[in-house]
Amino acid sequence: MSNISIIGSGSIARAIGALALKGGNTVEVIGRDADKAGALARALGNGATTGAWGAAPSGDIVILAVLFAGAVPVVSEYGEGLADKIVVDITNPFNADATGLAVPHDTSVAQMVADAAPASTHVVKAFNTLFSHVLASGDPVDVFMAGDDRRAKASVSAFIASLGLRPRDAGDLSMAHWLESASLLEMGLARNGLGFNISLGVNLGRTE
Ligand SMILES: NC(=O)c1ccc[n+]([C@@H]2O[C@H](COP(=O)([O-])OP(=O)(O)OC[C@H]3O[C@@H](n4cnc5c(N)ncnc54)[C@H](OP(=O)(O)O)[C@@H]3O)[C@@H](O)[C@H]2O)c1
């Protein structure tokens, strides 16, 4: 069981929050609009709470579920409130028509978040390749993740498994660039024949 705080109260916050509660975790919803955060916590039910914007989140794992342009400003604003926390960055830094990345090609928004966070914060990229409605369906999909700290990734893996999903460790935080690119691949596949009811996953080869 994990204690989760979710910063943001949009569609991905709703999907992860619902799965988290179903999986036996605690959920705190934090939004810059307190009314929206409260409405989401009430809709989620099952003991979901709200936290004050800017105060240190109560969760050990903090899901950063804001639009990508807000990710670094929000982490900077929280500052030491995120010390010793695991921050899970789920954002996709798409350009306006989602045909390219809006961050430089030698980095990722996850790396920029890590650079803005306190030194004791462990940033893990995860969930960004999953459409919110696919997550909400509860299908046992693969969840790619990347991060530098093994213990933080073990905690996030356990959280992902509690949702009934499959954690797939792609490596250190430098891989976040490729996870963000993978979401572009998914957008291309969705727009060019497959539709949006898809997820990227791994086929495990048979060893026999
Ligand atoms: N939806 C998906 O299928 C999906 C899939 C994978 C990843 N993602 C990523 O998840 C993130 C959220 O997506 P979403 O679909 O949940 O978006 P959404 O429904 O539009 O919700 C966005 C949330 O972020 C908050 N927010 C935006 N800018 C902010 C800022 N500067 N400071 C503080 N809060 C801010 C919004 O607050 P207000 O309500 O006050 O504006 C809202 O609570 C995005 O980065 C997106 O790339 C989404």
PDBQT file of the ligand as one rigid body, heavy atoms in Angstrom, charges set to zero:
ROOT
HETATM    1  N1  LIG A 301      -5.086  12.646 -20.874  1.00  0.00    +0.000 N 
HETATM    2  C1  LIG A 301      -4.269  11.671 -21.263  1.00  0.00    +0.000 C 
HETATM    3  O1  LIG A 301      -4.701  10.709 -21.914  1.00  0.00    +0.000 OA
HETATM    4  C2  LIG A 301      -2.820  11.717 -20.891  1.00  0.00    +0.000 A 
HETATM    5  C3  LIG A 301      -2.044  10.583 -21.110  1.00  0.00    +0.000 A 
HETATM    6  C4  LIG A 301      -0.705  10.593 -20.731  1.00  0.00    +0.000 A 
HETATM    7  C5  LIG A 301      -0.153  11.727 -20.177  1.00  0.00    +0.000 A 
HETATM    8  N2  LIG A 301      -0.922  12.833 -20.017  1.00  0.00    +0.000 N 
HETATM    9  C6  LIG A 301      -0.310  14.022 -19.442  1.00  0.00    +0.000 C 
HETATM   10  O2  LIG A 301      -0.949  14.262 -18.216  1.00  0.00    +0.000 OA
HETATM   11  C7  LIG A 301      -0.950  15.663 -17.946  1.00  0.00    +0.000 C 
HETATM   12  C8  LIG A 301      -2.359  16.056 -17.579  1.00  0.00    +0.000 C 
HETATM   13  O3  LIG A 301      -3.204  15.699 -18.653  1.00  0.00    +0.000 OA
HETATM   14  P1  LIG A 301      -4.788  15.675 -18.469  1.00  0.00    +0.000 P 
HETATM   15  O4  LIG A 301      -5.332  15.052 -19.669  1.00  0.00    +0.000 OA
HETATM   16  O5  LIG A 301      -5.142  15.167 -17.147  1.00  0.00    +0.000 OA
HETATM   17  O6  LIG A 301      -5.064  17.243 -18.560  1.00  0.00    +0.000 OA
HETATM   18  P2  LIG A 301      -6.329  18.063 -18.017  1.00  0.00    +0.000 P 
HETATM   19  O7  LIG A 301      -7.502  17.189 -17.913  1.00  0.00    +0.000 OA
HETATM   20  O8  LIG A 301      -6.395  19.272 -18.887  1.00  0.00    +0.000 OA
HETATM   21  O9  LIG A 301      -5.887  18.498 -16.546  1.00  0.00    +0.000 OA
HETATM   22  C9  LIG A 301      -4.739  19.251 -16.379  1.00  0.00    +0.000 C 
HETATM   23  C10 LIG A 301      -4.578  19.567 -14.905  1.00  0.00    +0.000 C 
HETATM   24  O10 LIG A 301      -3.343  20.287 -14.763  1.00  0.00    +0.000 OA
HETATM   25  C11 LIG A 301      -3.598  21.497 -14.042  1.00  0.00    +0.000 C 
HETATM   26  N3  LIG A 301      -2.632  22.485 -14.497  1.00  0.00    +0.000 N 
HETATM   27  C12 LIG A 301      -2.337  22.815 -15.769  1.00  0.00    +0.000 A 
HETATM   28  N4  LIG A 301      -1.379  23.753 -15.790  1.00  0.00    +0.000 NA
HETATM   29  C13 LIG A 301      -1.047  23.997 -14.497  1.00  0.00    +0.000 A 
HETATM   30  C14 LIG A 301      -0.133  24.863 -13.865  1.00  0.00    +0.000 A 
HETATM   31  N5  LIG A 301       0.663  25.672 -14.563  1.00  0.00    +0.000 N 
HETATM   32  N6  LIG A 301      -0.073  24.856 -12.519  1.00  0.00    +0.000 NA
HETATM   33  C15 LIG A 301      -0.867  24.042 -11.798  1.00  0.00    +0.000 A 
HETATM   34  N7  LIG A 301      -1.761  23.205 -12.333  1.00  0.00    +0.000 NA
HETATM   35  C16 LIG A 301      -1.852  23.194 -13.674  1.00  0.00    +0.000 A 
HETATM   36  C17 LIG A 301      -5.023  21.848 -14.380  1.00  0.00    +0.000 C 
HETATM   37  O11 LIG A 301      -5.519  22.725 -13.420  1.00  0.00    +0.000 OA
HETATM   38  P3  LIG A 301      -6.778  23.687 -13.744  1.00  0.00    +0.000 P 
HETATM   39  O12 LIG A 301      -7.990  22.796 -13.802  1.00  0.00    +0.000 OA
HETATM   40  O13 LIG A 301      -6.779  24.646 -12.612  1.00  0.00    +0.000 OA
HETATM   41  O14 LIG A 301      -6.486  24.326 -15.074  1.00  0.00    +0.000 OA
HETATM   42  C18 LIG A 301      -5.680  20.469 -14.349  1.00  0.00    +0.000 C 
HETATM   43  O15 LIG A 301      -5.937  20.072 -13.010  1.00  0.00    +0.000 OA
HETATM   44  C19 LIG A 301      -0.437  16.344 -19.207  1.00  0.00    +0.000 C 
HETATM   45  O16 LIG A 301       0.884  16.749 -19.006  1.00  0.00    +0.000 OA
HETATM   46  C20 LIG A 301      -0.498  15.270 -20.276  1.00  0.00    +0.000 C 
HETATM   47  O17 LIG A 301       0.554  15.390 -21.216  1.00  0.00    +0.000 OA
HETATM   48  C21 LIG A 301      -2.242  12.855 -20.341  1.00  0.00    +0.000 A 
ENDROOT
TORSDOF 0
